[in-house]
Amino acid sequence: MSQHSINNDWFTEAFDTLYPIVYSHRSIDAAAPEVHFAAQVLGIRDGSRLLDLCCGTGRHIHHLSQFRASLYGLDYSAELLRKAQELVGDRASLVRGDMRTIPFVDSFDVIVNFFTSFGYFLDMDENLAVLHGIKSALKPGGRLFMDHINMQSVRTTLQPHSQREVGHYAIDEKRWIDDNTQRVNKRTRITGPHGDMQEISESVRLFRPDEISGYMAEAGLHVEAIYGDYEGNALTVEAPRMILVATA
């Protein structure tokens, strides 16, 4: 496979046992300030019904449980859900599912979507299906918190190639932007302690703020605020994130 090709279903293999190693810096402790900011802007309170969409290993749910809300997590990866179950125990109900077909209707006061877990699909209609599913799963007036990457920042700071070590694993990462599809892609090669090697791919759609706001509006979600980081600063060219808060 060439560097400039990514399988449409890359997400079916990317989130396996090696994912927590590649993203070890996205730790339980690192999730704490992110949850604090989300709770602040959303007004999460005791008794709220909340869904962490694409919950992964449950590191955000771990901190969300302090609010004594009714917590749910949905993820496609059986491996990451297994780790989430070990972490959160009975503090949340975890569901394996595809975010294009969210199995809830009029169920949640809040849906959170952390760490660039939107725009996975090459067909934009499938990404729109995710937004329609979010709208359907929210109660009337329910709120969405979505943390995505800032397209402008990615274009100026993207590191085409990097190498690093995590424990006994050597990680080699290549990144590139495909302007034809408006996607940022990454191919990661992980070499284990015994020389065994595995390669995983990732691909995410880049959005301008007005563009993603328009898609949300099409799905019935009204964007109330856009932030550039987890300190509540405005979205600028240099901002590392694009955090959207929307109401159903």
Sequence and secondary structure as in RCSB ss.txt:
>XXXX:A:sequence
MSQHSINNDWFTEAFDTLYPIVYSHRSIDAAAPEVHFAAQVLGIRDGSRLLDLCCGTGRHIHHLSQFRASLYGLD
YSAELLRKAQELVGDRASLVRGDMRTIPFVDSFDVIVNFFTSFGYFLDMDENLAVLHGIKSALKPGGRLFMDHIN
MQSVRTTLQPHSQREVGHYAIDEKRWIDDNTQRVNKRTRITGPHGDMQEISESVRLFRPDEISGYMAEAGLHVEA
IYGDYEGNALTVEAPRMILVATA
>XXXX:A:secstr
  TT   TTTHHHHSSTTHHHHTTTS HHHHHHHHHHHHHHHT  TT EEEEET TTSHHHHHHGGG  EEEEEE
S HHHHHHHHHHHGGGSEEEE  GGG   SS EEEEEE SS S   SSHHHHHHHHHHHHHHEEEEEEEEEEEE 
HHHHHHH  SEEEEEETTEEEEEEEEEETTTTEEEEEEEEE TTS EEEEEEEEE   HHHHHHHHHHTT EEEE
EESSTT  B  TT SEEEEEEE 
